[in-house]
Amino acid sequence: MRIALGLEYDGSRFLGWQTQPGGGTVQDALQSALAAIAGHAVATICAGRTDRGVHARQQVVHFDTDAVRPLSAWVRGVNALLPESVAVLWAAVVDEAFHARYSALSRTYRYVLVNRAVRPALAAPYAGWFYLPLDLQAMRQAAALLVGEHDFSAFRSAECQAKSPVRTLYSIDIASEGEEIDFVFRANAFLHHMVRNLVGTLVYVGKGKNPPGWVSEVLSSRERQRAAPTFSPCGLYLENVEYSDSWGLPDRRQARAVAALSDH
């Protein structure tokens, strides 16, 4: 059968999502715990690979197994074997046609930025930082120019392995509360470092280095060197992955109910 899981993790404690020979990744920890519960080696596929230092509030993975276990085993049982910095939020049996990556309708990333004169200490692993005041209205004007289907080559890393640089950015929301600015990006998919490069470019507008219309020039140039430097991974969170209701996956409220039931 095919099982889907929802995860959250603290990316500062891992070397990224993707498994590697020396271990130390989220996938390594998860597959080891799943194998112990299943009684056989388990290979997982995720909705979106996150880099070192990037967090997840709702990562979705799937795996196949012949082991018959109650759903609570894939939640409480696996969590008992995982480090405290990663947790399974919910588990669901899904149709074998479900694919964590290819079945996703959209992905939402949030970038948390501390905007004050001095760097944060407590929030350092969990937020980016910029020391000059930022103009939210100018950044919102610039962000509106990035929404839609575009070639985002100017915002992809040199190591990006995506076959096409074309992505559809559904929305960018920018909000502030106190010293914190949240950038929320929702798209069908993202290129490697795309969100961090977009944040850096919006910050260039926010600090007054360039006017909002400059982002259109960067976008149309398709040249990475025209955009701002890549922002720190610390403030980046995979916030949500959206799927069709037909797959029957729990939303966050349902996930809390599943977790509560698995405690009995």
LUMTI-572035 format. One line per 5 residues: number of its first residue (from 1); for each residue x, y, z negated of N, C-alpha, C. Coordinates in nm, 4 decimals. Each point is the difference from the previous one (the first is absolute). Layout:
LUMTI-572035
NUM) X/Y/Z/X/Y/Z/X/Y/Z; ...
This chain:
LUMTI-572035
1) 0.0839/-0.1180/0.0000/-0.0839/0.1180/0.0000/0.0881/0.1239/0.0000; -0.0616/0.1116/0.0394/0.0720/0.1277/0.0006/-0.0485/0.0845/-0.1169; 0.0952/0.0534/-0.0751/-0.0293/0.0831/-0.1164/0.0522/0.1411/0.0251; -0.0819/0.0990/-0.0328/0.0437/0.1399/0.0040/0.0167/0.0502/-0.1429; 0.1005/0.0827/-0.0206/0.0277/0.0577/-0.1313/0.0129/0.1512/0.0121
6) -0.0419/0.0695/-0.1047/0.0276/0.1427/-0.0128/0.1067/0.0184/-0.1063; 0.0990/0.0842/0.0261/0.1122/0.0187/-0.0924/0.0218/0.1473/-0.0308; 0.0574/0.0246/-0.1169/0.0590/0.1300/-0.0275/0.1418/-0.0231/-0.0519; 0.0911/0.0918/0.0306/0.1365/-0.0165/-0.0502/0.0748/0.1329/-0.0089; 0.0975/-0.0023/-0.0870/0.0894/0.1126/-0.0242/0.1229/-0.0208/0.0892
11) 0.0056/0.0742/0.1087/0.1072/-0.0191/0.0965/0.1384/0.0342/-0.0495; 0.0085/0.0759/-0.1114/0.1314/0.0368/-0.0528/0.0725/-0.1210/-0.0583; -0.0723/-0.1084/-0.0246/0.0590/-0.1196/-0.0595/0.0404/-0.1043/0.1041; -0.0246/0.0297/0.1284/0.0251/-0.0991/0.1046/0.0816/0.0588/0.1146; 0.0536/-0.0893/0.0815/0.0779/0.0399/0.1175/-0.0888/0.0058/0.1242
16) -0.1257/0.0382/-0.0187/-0.0941/0.0037/0.1109/-0.0904/-0.1220/-0.0014; -0.0868/-0.0074/0.1002/-0.0912/-0.1148/0.0110/0.0686/-0.1223/0.0584; 0.0681/0.0182/0.1135/0.0458/-0.1107/0.0846/0.1043/-0.0882/-0.0676; -0.0253/-0.1319/0.0037/0.0925/-0.0957/-0.0597/0.1396/0.0127/0.0584; 0.1016/-0.0276/-0.0815/0.1383/0.0018/0.0463/0.0791/-0.1080/-0.0743
21) 0.1111/-0.0410/0.0588/0.0750/-0.1134/-0.0568/0.0354/0.0156/-0.1476; 0.0333/0.1205/-0.0429/0.0389/0.0200/-0.1392/-0.1153/0.0180/-0.0954; -0.1233/-0.0018/0.0519/-0.1166/0.0188/-0.0857/-0.0185/0.1449/-0.0392; -0.0795/0.0230/-0.1039/-0.0195/0.1340/-0.0518/-0.1105/0.0800/0.0665; -0.0812/-0.0652/0.0858/-0.1077/0.0710/0.0665/-0.1352/-0.0436/-0.0568
26) -0.1036/0.0765/0.0320/-0.1343/-0.0360/-0.0447/-0.0410/-0.1342/0.0590; 0.0271/-0.0193/0.1278/-0.0374/-0.1255/0.0650/0.0699/-0.1194/-0.0631; 0.1263/0.0160/-0.0371/0.0732/-0.1091/-0.0657/-0.0666/-0.0374/-0.1322; -0.0336/0.1000/-0.0796/-0.0624/-0.0261/-0.1298/-0.1369/-0.0644/0.0170; -0.0782/0.0520/0.0930/-0.1352/-0.0516/0.0203/0.0021/-0.1429/0.0523
31) 0.0831/-0.0272/0.0986/0.0021/-0.1344/0.0588/0.0489/-0.1046/-0.0988; 0.0916/0.0381/-0.0867/0.0477/-0.0921/-0.1029/-0.1130/-0.0353/-0.0968; -0.0766/0.1010/-0.0424/-0.1105/-0.0238/-0.0928/-0.1109/-0.0810/0.0659; -0.0316/0.0324/0.1245/-0.1042/-0.0738/0.0718/0.0391/-0.1458/0.0197; 0.1275/-0.0241/0.0305/0.0469/-0.1370/0.0206/-0.0153/-0.0832/-0.1270
36) 0.0244/0.0637/-0.1139/-0.0119/-0.0721/-0.1268/-0.1446/-0.0409/-0.0268; -0.0952/0.0846/0.0379/-0.1410/-0.0321/-0.0193/-0.0491/-0.0992/0.1062; 0.0442/0.0179/0.1233/-0.0469/-0.0850/0.1099/0.0659/-0.1375/0.0000; 0.1224/-0.0077/-0.0516/0.0737/-0.1262/0.0051/0.0689/-0.0235/0.1320; 0.0128/0.1062/0.0797/0.0732/-0.0102/0.1271/0.0469/0.1397/0.0393
41) 0.0951/0.0067/0.0925/0.0493/0.1295/0.0465/-0.1134/0.0789/0.0647; -0.0018/0.1299/-0.0233/-0.1060/0.0858/0.0509/0.0624/0.1164/0.0766; -0.0545/0.0258/0.1194/0.0446/0.1145/0.0800/-0.1126/0.1018/0.0039; 0.0305/0.1244/-0.0318/-0.1015/0.1051/-0.0038/0.0189/0.0987/0.1146; -0.1109/0.0583/0.0427/0.0002/0.1067/0.0999/-0.0737/0.1179/-0.0609
46) 0.0596/0.1199/0.0092/-0.0594/0.1171/-0.0645/-0.0595/0.0964/0.1019; -0.0819/0.0910/-0.0499/-0.0634/0.1000/0.0858/0.1006/0.1038/0.0481; 0.0969/0.0330/-0.0855/0.0989/0.1009/0.0374/0.1261/-0.0141/-0.0826; 0.1129/-0.0205/0.0656/0.1259/-0.0146/-0.0727/0.0433/0.1348/-0.0573; 0.0312/0.0017/-0.1273/0.0441/0.1227/-0.0654/0.1502/-0.0049/-0.0249
51) 0.0638/0.1174/0.0080/0.1446/0.0097/-0.0194/0.0353/0.0002/-0.1488; 0.1273/-0.0084/-0.0259/0.0501/0.0101/-0.1372/-0.0456/0.1314/-0.0625; -0.0546/-0.0087/-0.1212/-0.0438/0.1184/-0.0711/-0.1425/0.0421/0.0284; -0.0658/-0.0625/0.1001/-0.1379/0.0349/0.0344/-0.0951/-0.0888/-0.0800; -0.1036/0.0600/-0.0541/-0.0941/-0.0693/-0.0875/-0.1254/-0.0438/0.0763
56) -0.0813/-0.0825/-0.0642/-0.1279/-0.0397/0.0591/-0.1073/-0.0049/-0.1075; -0.1113/0.0639/0.0276/-0.1171/-0.0123/-0.0872/-0.0961/-0.1047/0.0546; 0.0118/-0.0297/0.1305/-0.0861/-0.1018/0.0588/0.0673/-0.0560/0.1253; 0.0937/-0.0899/-0.0210/0.0584/-0.0774/0.1098/-0.0853/-0.1249/0.0180; -0.0181/-0.0438/0.1228/-0.0786/-0.1215/0.0273/0.0887/-0.1002/0.0714
61) -0.0042/-0.1247/-0.0453/0.0774/-0.1074/0.0622/-0.0910/-0.1201/0.0226; 0.0442/-0.0900/0.0880/-0.0689/-0.1288/0.0118/0.1035/-0.1107/0.0069; -0.0437/-0.1211/-0.0370/0.0844/-0.1188/0.0104/-0.0899/-0.1211/0.0174; 0.0576/-0.1073/0.0499/-0.0730/-0.1249/0.0209/0.0476/-0.1052/-0.0995; -0.0926/-0.0809/-0.0465/0.0340/-0.1038/-0.0969/-0.0972/-0.1172/0.0102
66) 0.0488/-0.1179/-0.0321/-0.0855/-0.1185/-0.0124/-0.0418/-0.0215/-0.1447; 0.0592/0.0766/-0.0905/-0.0290/-0.0163/-0.1425/-0.1387/0.0545/-0.0325; -0.0769/-0.0778/-0.0718/-0.1328/0.0432/-0.0424/0.0121/0.0541/-0.1427; -0.0181/0.1291/-0.0143/0.0133/0.0657/-0.1297/-0.1164/0.0972/-0.0184; -0.0435/0.0241/-0.1226/-0.0993/0.1057/-0.0220/0.0631/0.1352/0.0306
71) -0.0819/0.0981/0.0382/0.0537/0.1323/0.0323/0.0775/0.0592/-0.1162; -0.0403/-0.0350/-0.1225/0.0711/0.0528/-0.1166/0.1460/-0.0447/-0.0026; 0.0298/-0.1162/0.0604/0.1389/-0.0480/0.0034/0.0861/0.0914/0.0867; -0.0594/0.0544/0.1079/0.0752/0.0884/0.0899/0.0101/0.1410/-0.0564; -0.0745/0.0282/-0.1072/0.0088/0.1309/-0.0660/0.0751/-0.0142/-0.1315
76) -0.0658/-0.0564/-0.1009/0.0641/-0.0109/-0.1317/0.1212/-0.0916/0.0031; -0.0111/-0.1138/0.0694/0.1117/-0.0947/0.0042/0.1228/0.0588/0.0655; -0.0203/0.0646/0.1144/0.1129/0.0617/0.0714/0.0566/0.1161/-0.0804; -0.0876/0.0821/-0.0585/0.0478/0.1149/-0.0784/0.0866/-0.0430/-0.1186; -0.0298/-0.1161/-0.0561/0.0796/-0.0486/-0.1125/0.1435/-0.0311/0.0414
81) 0.0217/-0.0189/0.1299/0.1327/-0.0357/0.0514/0.0696/0.1157/0.0707; -0.0685/0.1121/0.0113/0.0567/0.1164/0.0680/0.0648/0.0954/-0.0993; 0.0996/0.0776/0.0430/0.0528/0.1061/-0.0874/-0.1090/0.1031/-0.0252; 0.0133/0.0756/-0.1085/-0.1052/0.0936/-0.0398/-0.0221/0.1125/0.1007; 0.0924/0.0204/0.0908/-0.0090/0.1095/0.0963/-0.0819/-0.0339/0.1241
86) -0.0584/-0.1206/0.0050/-0.0895/-0.0364/0.1103/-0.1134/-0.0833/-0.0567; -0.1212/0.0201/0.0529/-0.1154/-0.0750/-0.0489/-0.0970/-0.0289/0.1134; -0.0590/-0.1187/-0.0044/-0.1090/-0.0345/0.0904/-0.1280/0.0584/-0.0592; -0.0724/0.0774/0.0793/-0.1232/0.0644/-0.0465/-0.1230/-0.0863/0.0248; -0.0002/-0.0722/0.1118/-0.1135/-0.0838/0.0358/0.0443/-0.1076/0.0992
91) -0.0798/-0.1024/0.0109/0.0231/-0.1082/0.0954/-0.1325/-0.0354/0.0655; 0.0029/-0.0374/0.1264/-0.1216/-0.0382/0.0715/0.0334/-0.1044/0.1060; -0.0881/-0.0984/0.0148/0.0126/-0.0957/0.1097/-0.0535/0.0681/0.1255; 0.0771/-0.0040/0.1093/-0.0404/0.0675/0.1233/0.0020/-0.0972/0.1168; -0.0681/0.0371/0.1056/0.0005/-0.0786/0.1223/0.1420/-0.0064/0.0554
96) 0.0318/-0.1101/0.0660/0.1370/-0.0167/0.0508/0.0335/0.1011/0.1094; -0.0995/0.0677/0.0531/0.0263/0.1035/0.1003/0.0470/0.1311/-0.0634; -0.0169/0.0137/-0.1310/0.0424/0.1232/-0.0672/0.1519/0.0120/0.0026; 0.0473/0.1206/0.0255/0.1434/0.0280/-0.0004/0.0215/0.1314/-0.0735; 0.0799/-0.0018/-0.1051/0.0186/0.1184/-0.0836/0.0456/0.1208/0.0807
101) 0.0833/-0.0230/0.0995/0.0508/0.1118/0.0795/-0.0921/0.0350/0.1165; -0.0314/-0.0990/0.0825/-0.0705/0.0281/0.1242/-0.1500/0.0228/-0.0182; -0.0562/-0.0448/-0.1112/-0.1428/0.0228/-0.0241/-0.0278/0.1346/-0.0656; 0.1030/0.0695/-0.0422/-0.0182/0.1282/-0.0689/-0.0529/0.1064/0.0960; -0.0991/0.0750/-0.0452/-0.0564/0.1093/0.0793/0.0777/0.1299/-0.0211
106) 0.0482/0.0200/-0.1200/0.0776/0.1200/-0.0298/0.0865/-0.0237/-0.1218; 0.0974/0.0875/-0.0157/0.0866/0.0007/-0.1182/0.0063/0.1425/-0.0522; 0.0001/0.0137/-0.1300/0.0081/0.1316/-0.0620/0.1237/0.0057/-0.0889; 0.0818/0.1017/0.0226/0.1170/0.0245/-0.0837/-0.0168/0.1340/-0.0702; 0.0470/0.0045/-0.1237/0.0005/0.1232/-0.0781/0.1448/0.0361/-0.0338
111) 0.0331/0.1273/0.0191/0.1319/0.0463/-0.0436/-0.0209/0.1003/-0.1127; 0.0584/-0.0282/-0.1150/-0.0121/0.0850/-0.1184/0.1265/0.0856/-0.0116; -0.0187/0.1303/-0.0004/0.1120/0.0935/-0.0026/-0.0105/0.0926/-0.1203; 0.1052/0.0039/-0.0807/0.0081/0.0964/-0.1088/0.0606/0.1280/0.0563; -0.0747/0.1088/-0.0111/0.0440/0.1278/0.0565/0.0240/0.0993/-0.1135
116) 0.1263/0.0046/-0.0453/0.0394/0.0932/-0.1052/0.1493/0.0252/0.0116; 0.0476/0.0975/-0.0749/0.1392/0.0428/0.0143/0.1009/-0.1057/-0.0446; -0.0347/-0.0786/-0.1030/0.0951/-0.0988/-0.0521/-0.0492/-0.1411/0.0321; 0.0934/-0.0890/0.0187/-0.0345/-0.1372/0.0374/-0.0696/-0.0729/-0.1146; -0.0875/-0.0946/0.0317/-0.0666/-0.0773/-0.1053/0.0925/-0.1092/-0.0540
121) -0.0243/-0.0396/-0.1212/0.0746/-0.1112/-0.0597/-0.0896/-0.1218/-0.0133; -0.1104/0.0135/-0.0736/-0.0897/-0.1133/-0.0210/-0.0613/-0.0486/0.1308; -0.0314/0.0919/0.0885/-0.0651/-0.0367/0.1259/0.0991/-0.0322/0.1115; 0.1292/0.0053/-0.0279/0.1002/-0.0133/0.1056/-0.0168/-0.1232/0.0896; -0.0310/-0.1202/-0.0555/-0.0155/-0.1159/0.0901/-0.1339/-0.0033/0.0730
126) -0.0912/0.0919/-0.0369/-0.1377/-0.0108/0.0485/-0.0501/0.1222/0.0756; 0.0872/0.0957/0.0239/-0.0412/0.1206/0.0716/0.1197/0.0623/0.0704; -0.0279/0.0616/0.1153/0.1019/0.0809/0.0639/0.0070/0.1343/-0.0701; 0.0946/0.0829/0.0393/0.0172/0.1298/-0.0657/0.0458/0.1028/0.1009; -0.0580/0.1223/-0.0121/0.0488/0.1136/0.0773/-0.0041/0.1224/-0.0887
131) 0.1075/0.0792/0.0019/0.0209/0.1041/-0.1003/-0.0571/0.1368/0.0354; -0.0274/0.0281/0.1283/-0.0545/0.1298/0.0383/-0.1524/-0.0054/0.0075; -0.0684/0.1107/-0.0255/-0.1469/0.0013/0.0118/-0.0423/-0.0349/0.1430; -0.1102/-0.0735/0.0114/-0.0492/-0.0440/0.1306/-0.1374/0.0595/0.0275; -0.0212/0.0427/0.1246/-0.1251/0.0593/0.0444/-0.0930/-0.1120/0.0474
136) -0.0984/-0.0343/-0.0825/-0.0904/-0.1101/0.0332/-0.0803/0.0276/0.1271; -0.0472/0.1244/0.0161/-0.0815/0.0310/0.1164/0.0794/-0.0166/0.1283; 0.1252/0.0420/0.0012/0.0838/-0.0160/0.1192/0.0233/-0.1482/0.0297; 0.0219/-0.0796/-0.1038/0.0212/-0.1435/0.0204/-0.1262/-0.0670/0.0522; -0.1177/0.0442/-0.0491/-0.1255/-0.0568/0.0492/-0.0226/0.0352/0.1471
141) 0.0356/0.1207/0.0387/-0.0129/0.0393/0.1406/0.0910/-0.0851/0.0885; 0.1213/-0.0233/-0.0481/0.0940/-0.0830/0.0754/-0.0482/-0.1442/0.0074; -0.0510/-0.0511/-0.1115/-0.0464/-0.1385/-0.0053/-0.1126/-0.0247/0.1003; -0.0886/0.0984/0.0166/-0.1121/-0.0155/0.0929/0.0479/-0.0223/0.1430; 0.1172/0.0508/0.0328/0.0546/-0.0152/0.1348/0.0568/-0.1399/0.0247
146) 0.0169/-0.0770/-0.1063/0.0566/-0.1347/0.0116/-0.1074/-0.1079/0.0081; -0.1230/0.0358/-0.0349/-0.1090/-0.0980/-0.0005/-0.0388/-0.0374/0.1427; -0.0267/-0.1290/0.0215/-0.0382/-0.0499/0.1319/0.0954/-0.1064/0.0493; -0.0197/-0.0435/0.1225/0.0879/-0.1001/0.0607/0.1162/0.0704/0.0682; 0.1213/-0.0325/-0.0430/0.1188/0.0658/0.0542/0.1161/-0.0991/0.0096
151) 0.0990/0.0401/0.0769/0.1296/-0.0660/-0.0019/0.0781/0.0647/-0.1146; 0.0246/-0.0789/-0.1068/0.0669/0.0531/-0.1193/0.1499/-0.0319/-0.0011; 0.0612/-0.0042/0.1163/0.1440/-0.0306/0.0083/0.0837/0.0962/-0.0826; -0.0416/0.1253/-0.0112/0.0766/0.0997/-0.0755/-0.0003/-0.0291/-0.1490; -0.0875/-0.0916/-0.0423/-0.0135/-0.0271/-0.1439/0.0289/-0.1467/-0.0330
156) 0.0652/-0.0717/0.0880/0.0345/-0.1392/-0.0267/0.1503/-0.0116/-0.0239; 0.0383/-0.0997/-0.0786/0.1424/-0.0192/-0.0280/0.0691/-0.0676/0.1175; 0.1315/0.0114/0.0031/0.0777/-0.0650/0.1059/-0.0104/-0.1520/-0.0088; -0.0302/-0.0513/-0.1208/-0.0087/-0.1447/-0.0204/-0.1405/-0.0544/0.0251; -0.0944/0.0857/0.0368/-0.1384/-0.0422/0.0198/-0.0083/-0.1045/0.1108
161) -0.0670/-0.1115/-0.0279/-0.0100/-0.1107/0.0953/-0.1352/-0.0076/0.0696; -0.0862/0.0982/-0.0222/-0.1321/-0.0007/0.0638/0.0144/0.0074/0.1514; -0.0815/-0.0769/0.0699/0.0067/-0.0029/0.1459/-0.0475/0.1304/0.0619; -0.0936/0.0659/-0.0656/-0.0526/0.1266/0.0507/0.0047/0.1059/-0.1095; 0.0357/0.1245/0.0350/0.0005/0.1084/-0.0991/-0.1349/0.0693/-0.0118
166) -0.1000/-0.0477/0.0736/-0.1319/0.0634/-0.0015/-0.0804/-0.0511/-0.1189; -0.0503/0.0929/-0.0793/-0.0825/-0.0315/-0.1152/-0.1164/0.0997/-0.0051; -0.1077/-0.0401/-0.0673/-0.1140/0.0896/-0.0190/-0.0060/0.0407/-0.1459; 0.0261/0.1264/-0.0247/-0.0041/0.0546/-0.1360/-0.1399/0.0560/-0.0213; -0.0792/-0.0672/-0.0842/-0.1394/0.0375/-0.0197/-0.0155/0.1251/-0.0844
171) 0.0828/0.0157/-0.0999/-0.0147/0.1167/-0.0884/0.1268/0.0230/-0.0801; 0.0202/0.1261/-0.0384/0.1034/0.0383/-0.0974/-0.0673/0.0948/-0.0980; -0.0027/-0.0380/-0.1252/-0.0560/0.0852/-0.1045/0.1124/0.0456/-0.0925; 0.0015/0.1283/-0.0305/0.1025/0.0563/-0.0882/-0.0702/0.0714/-0.1146; 0.0271/-0.0449/-0.1208/-0.0644/0.0580/-0.1179/0.1049/0.0237/-0.1078
176) -0.0275/0.0956/-0.0883/0.0946/0.0287/-0.1081/-0.0731/0.0072/-0.1328; 0.0709/-0.0380/-0.1035/-0.0483/0.0136/-0.1367/0.1203/0.0248/-0.0885; 0.0051/0.1170/-0.0585/0.1167/0.0362/-0.0796/0.1248/0.0040/0.0856; 0.1001/-0.0730/-0.0425/0.1274/-0.0023/0.0730/0.0066/-0.1102/0.1054; -0.1089/-0.0753/0.0163/0.0016/-0.1154/0.0902/-0.0771/0.0285/0.1282
181) 0.0593/-0.0370/0.1125/-0.0668/0.0073/0.1297/-0.0115/-0.1418/0.0546; -0.1207/-0.0368/0.0415/-0.0244/-0.1315/0.0580/-0.0253/0.0146/0.1499; 0.0736/-0.0774/0.0782/-0.0211/-0.0091/0.1442/-0.0588/-0.1386/0.0269; -0.1192/-0.0070/0.0570/-0.0636/-0.1292/0.0254/-0.0184/-0.0169/0.1510; 0.0615/-0.1046/0.0534/-0.0017/-0.0276/0.1430/-0.0782/-0.1289/0.0268
186) -0.0939/0.0047/0.0910/-0.0743/-0.1201/0.0401/0.0137/-0.0168/0.1504; 0.0427/-0.1191/0.0420/0.0231/-0.0270/0.1422/-0.0274/-0.1462/0.0299; -0.0071/-0.0328/0.1285/-0.0168/-0.1410/0.0357/0.1244/-0.0792/-0.0384; 0.1157/0.0621/0.0096/0.1274/-0.0613/-0.0389/0.1047/0.1104/-0.0027; 0.1152/-0.0309/-0.0596/0.1070/0.0993/-0.0117/0.1308/-0.0571/0.0530
191) 0.0849/0.0886/0.0492/0.1350/-0.0367/0.0422/0.0930/0.0029/-0.1216; 0.1182/-0.0594/0.0152/0.0974/-0.0027/-0.1083/0.0412/0.1426/-0.0370; -0.0129/0.0349/-0.1274/0.0336/0.1323/-0.0551/-0.0925/0.1111/0.0491; -0.1083/-0.0342/0.0687/-0.0863/0.1027/0.0587/-0.0576/0.0940/-0.1061; -0.0527/-0.0533/-0.1089/-0.0612/0.0854/-0.1020/0.1047/0.0901/-0.0643
196) 0.1135/-0.0553/-0.0348/0.1046/0.0794/-0.0645/0.0529/0.1090/0.0921; 0.0047/-0.0261/0.1296/0.0435/0.1009/0.0956/-0.1065/0.1069/0.0211; -0.1265/-0.0408/-0.0037/-0.1084/0.0980/0.0096/-0.0007/0.0918/-0.1229; 0.0188/-0.0574/-0.1187/0.0033/0.0808/-0.1214/0.1133/0.1019/0.0070; 0.1173/-0.0442/0.0401/0.1137/0.0912/0.0117/-0.0285/0.1146/0.0951
201) -0.0660/-0.0310/0.1107/-0.0312/0.1023/0.0992/-0.1053/0.0976/-0.0527; -0.0997/-0.0508/-0.0717/-0.1009/0.0878/-0.0592/0.0613/0.0884/-0.1088; 0.0952/-0.0524/-0.0740/0.0681/0.0801/-0.1021/0.0791/0.1137/0.0660; 0.0602/-0.0259/0.1161/0.0694/0.1064/0.0724/-0.0955/0.1152/0.0319; -0.1241/-0.0353/0.0344/-0.1013/0.1026/0.0263/-0.0401/0.0672/-0.1309
206) -0.0203/-0.0799/-0.1035/-0.0438/0.0531/-0.1279/0.0969/0.0976/-0.0630; 0.1278/-0.0209/0.0201/0.0984/0.0915/-0.0597/0.0274/0.1213/0.0885; -0.0636/0.0049/0.1181/0.0131/0.1157/0.0873/0.1123/-0.0073/0.1003; 0.0657/-0.1143/0.0113/0.1094/-0.0128/0.0965/-0.0519/0.0065/0.1439; -0.1204/-0.0565/0.0209/-0.0612/-0.0002/0.1326/-0.1501/0.0248/-0.0128
211) -0.0641/0.0582/0.1031/-0.1447/0.0217/-0.0033/-0.0735/-0.1325/0.0242; -0.1289/-0.0073/-0.0317/-0.0752/-0.1235/0.0204/0.0070/-0.0549/0.1421; -0.0051/0.0877/0.0998/0.0017/-0.0452/0.1388/0.1266/-0.0734/0.0401; 0.1051/0.0161/-0.0780/0.1268/-0.0683/0.0294/-0.0152/-0.1514/0.0022; -0.0900/-0.0538/-0.0812/-0.0141/-0.1455/-0.0037/-0.0484/-0.0542/0.1340
216) -0.0791/0.0784/0.0733/-0.0436/-0.0429/0.1333/0.1189/-0.0111/0.0948; 0.0947/0.0931/-0.0125/0.1200/-0.0049/0.0829/0.0834/-0.1234/-0.0324; 0.0127/-0.0282/-0.1291/0.0747/-0.1186/-0.0419/-0.0673/-0.1255/0.0528; -0.1315/-0.0091/-0.0171/-0.0752/-0.1169/0.0444/0.0154/-0.0235/0.1493; -0.0175/0.1039/0.0786/0.0069/-0.0141/0.1459/0.1414/-0.0262/0.0495
221) 0.1003/0.0389/-0.0778/0.1395/-0.0229/0.0416/0.0372/-0.1472/-0.0015; -0.0630/-0.0754/-0.0891/0.0291/-0.1439/-0.0182/0.1461/-0.0234/-0.0401; 0.0639/0.1036/-0.0562/0.1405/-0.0092/-0.0392/0.0115/0.0054/-0.1526; 0.0542/-0.1067/-0.0571/0.0104/-0.0091/-0.1456/0.0788/0.1157/-0.0598; 0.1025/0.0455/0.0682/0.0849/0.1046/-0.0565/-0.0705/0.1346/-0.0108
226) -0.1151/0.0152/0.0643/-0.0739/0.1255/-0.0089/-0.0799/0.0095/-0.1299; -0.0329/-0.1130/-0.0606/-0.0783/-0.0005/-0.1234/0.0921/0.0171/-0.1206; -0.0608/0.0139/-0.1174/0.0752/0.0173/-0.1241/0.0636/-0.1317/-0.0442; 0.0961/0.0061/-0.0930/0.0607/-0.1224/-0.0539/-0.1035/-0.0864/-0.0719; 0.0295/-0.1281/-0.0094/-0.0882/-0.0957/-0.0655/-0.0073/0.0284/-0.1497
231) -0.1212/0.0076/-0.0532/-0.0189/0.0265/-0.1421/0.0272/-0.1263/-0.0813; 0.0241/0.0181/-0.1280/0.0267/-0.1106/-0.0924/-0.1139/-0.1020/0.0003; 0.0314/-0.1297/-0.0179/-0.1054/-0.1023/-0.0064/-0.0763/0.0014/-0.1325; 0.0545/0.0643/-0.1017/-0.0554/-0.0138/-0.1357/-0.1460/0.0394/-0.0113; -0.0439/0.1004/0.0746/-0.1366/0.0480/-0.0133/-0.1009/-0.0682/0.0895
236) 0.0425/-0.1024/0.0736/-0.0877/-0.0617/0.0997/-0.0709/-0.1235/-0.0547; -0.1322/-0.0059/0.0238/-0.0830/-0.1114/-0.0466/-0.0851/-0.0517/0.1152; -0.0002/-0.1316/0.0194/-0.1005/-0.0609/0.0861/-0.1282/-0.0011/-0.0822; -0.0913/0.0869/0.0348/-0.1177/0.0273/-0.0832/-0.1137/-0.0985/0.0253; -0.0216/-0.0342/0.1264/-0.1128/-0.0862/0.0321/0.0158/-0.0576/0.1402
241) -0.0576/-0.1181/0.0194/-0.0083/-0.0617/0.1326/-0.1474/-0.0320/0.0224; -0.0527/0.0449/0.1119/-0.1427/-0.0148/0.0285/-0.0234/-0.1149/0.0983; -0.1014/-0.0811/-0.0298/-0.0398/-0.1112/0.0865/-0.1502/0.0042/0.0231; -0.0446/-0.0700/0.1018/-0.1427/-0.0137/0.0239/-0.0654/-0.0710/-0.1178; -0.1214/0.0418/-0.0337/-0.0742/-0.0641/-0.1085/-0.0256/-0.1476/0.0295
246) 0.0062/-0.0372/0.1270/-0.0300/-0.1384/0.0381/0.0988/-0.0999/-0.0596; 0.1181/0.0474/-0.0402/0.0987/-0.0911/-0.0602/-0.0330/-0.0298/-0.1461; -0.0859/0.0798/-0.0609/-0.0413/-0.0270/-0.1371/0.1052/0.0261/-0.1052; 0.0940/0.0890/0.0279/0.1036/0.0311/-0.0993/-0.0554/0.0944/-0.1052; 0.0426/-0.0150/-0.1251/-0.0491/0.0896/-0.1049/0.0591/0.1392/0.0140
251) -0.0808/0.1011/-0.0329/0.0570/0.1337/-0.0088/0.0584/0.0161/-0.1403; 0.0449/0.1183/-0.0346/0.0689/0.0169/-0.1275/-0.0909/-0.0248/-0.1194; -0.1266/0.0432/0.0096/-0.0924/-0.0238/-0.1100/-0.0286/-0.1489/-0.0164; -0.0174/-0.0677/0.1143/-0.0210/-0.1445/-0.0054/0.1243/-0.0703/-0.0519; 0.1175/0.0540/0.0341/0.1255/-0.0613/-0.0443/0.0091/0.0004/-0.1522
256) -0.0469/0.1084/-0.0618/0.0018/0.0048/-0.1461/-0.0928/-0.1059/-0.0586; -0.1140/-0.0225/0.0689/-0.0936/-0.1018/-0.0473/0.0601/-0.1390/0.0147; 0.0699/-0.0246/0.1112/0.0665/-0.1291/0.0217/0.1039/-0.0236/-0.1082; 0.0778/0.1049/-0.0302/0.1034/-0.0136/-0.1028/-0.0631/-0.0304/-0.1361; -0.1139/0.0644/-0.0282/-0.0665/-0.0229/-0.1290/-0.0517/-0.1434/-0.0088
261) -0.0591/-0.0483/0.1101/-0.0513/-0.1356/0.0010/0.1110/-0.1022/-0.0145; 0.1166/0.0314/0.0579/0.1116/-0.0952/-0.0052/0.0588/-0.0109/-0.1391; -0.0386/0.0911/-0.0895/0.0482/-0.0057/-0.1376/-0.0785/-0.1010/-0.0840; -0.1066/-0.0569/0.0584/-0.0846/-0.0937/-0.0772/0.0171/-0.1425/0.0515
